[in-house]
Amino acid sequence: MDNKKPQLHIENHSVIALVSELHAYFKDSQSYYQVSQGEIVSQLEASDDEKKEQQLKKKLREANEKIAYFRVLNDAFSIADTVLHTEAMIAEFGPEQKAKKVQ
């Protein structure tokens, strides 16, 4: 049996850079839906139309669900991003794999 070290098969991307990008993406997505949630709540508070309120409540449930999913993904990639920026992981992936940490 041949035991080969795994390789990432995405050209021009290091593992560290890819995880950092995904972390930023999921963090931004979570923020986007949190802003949307606030907008929907404002519309709900200003509404007098019961039918529109039902539609807005549905949109609010959907936004809350997406916030929950993106929060989990953001947290998971935050942990991975932090671990990958330790000396041991940078050494594992080599100096060519070192990427600037996305804040």
N, C-alpha and C positions, 0 to 999 in steps of 0.2 A: 504494500500500500504506500502510495506517495503522499507525503504530508507537506503540502505547499502553504506558504503564508497567504492569507486572503488579500486580494487587491481590489481596490475600488475601480470600477470600469466606467468611470465618467471622465472624459478627457478634460484637461485643464482645470480640474477641481481637486483640491485636497480634501481629505475627510474633515479636517478642522474647519476649512473654509465653508464647506457644504453645510456642516452642522451649525456654524455661526449664521449663515444665510437663512437657514430654516428657522432658527431661533428668532431672528429678527422678523421674518415673515409671519410667524405665528403670534408673536407679540403685537405686531402692527394689526393683524387681523382681529385679535381680541379687542384692541383699542377701537378699531373701526366699528365693531358691533356694539361696544359700550356706548359710543357716541350715538349710534343709531337707536339704541335702547332709550337714551335720554330724549331724543327727538320724538320717538313714538310716545313716551310718557307725557311729554308736553302737549302733543296732539290730542292724547286721550283726555287730559285735564281740560282742554279748551273745547272739546266736542260736546254737542247737545244731541247729536244724531245717534240713535241706538244702533242702527245698522253699521254705521261707520265705526262706532265703538267696538262692535264685535270683530270687525275686520282688523282694527288696530290691536285688539287683545290677541288675536291670532298671530299677527306680526310680532307682537311683544314676546309671546311664547317661543316663536321661532328664533328671535334674536337672543333670548335667554339661553336657549339650547345651544346655539352656536357659540355664545360666550363661554359656556361651560366646557364645550369641546376644545375651543381654542385655548382656554386657560390650562387644561390638562396638557395639551401639546406644547404650549409655551413653557410650562413648568418642566416637562420632560426634556425639552431641548435646552433649557437653561442649565439643568443639571449636567447634561451631556457636554454642553459648551464649556462649562466650568471645569469638568474633569479633563476634557481634551486640552485645556490650556495649562495643565500642570506640567512640571518639568519632565516627569516620567512619560507622559503621553507625547509631548513634543519630541522627546528623544526617540520614542517608538516610531513616530512617523517621519523623523528626520528633519533637518533644517529646511529642506525644500518644501516640506509640508506645513511649516509654521505659517500661520495666518494671523492677521490682525483681528483681535477680538472685537466683535460688534457690540456696542453698548446699547 
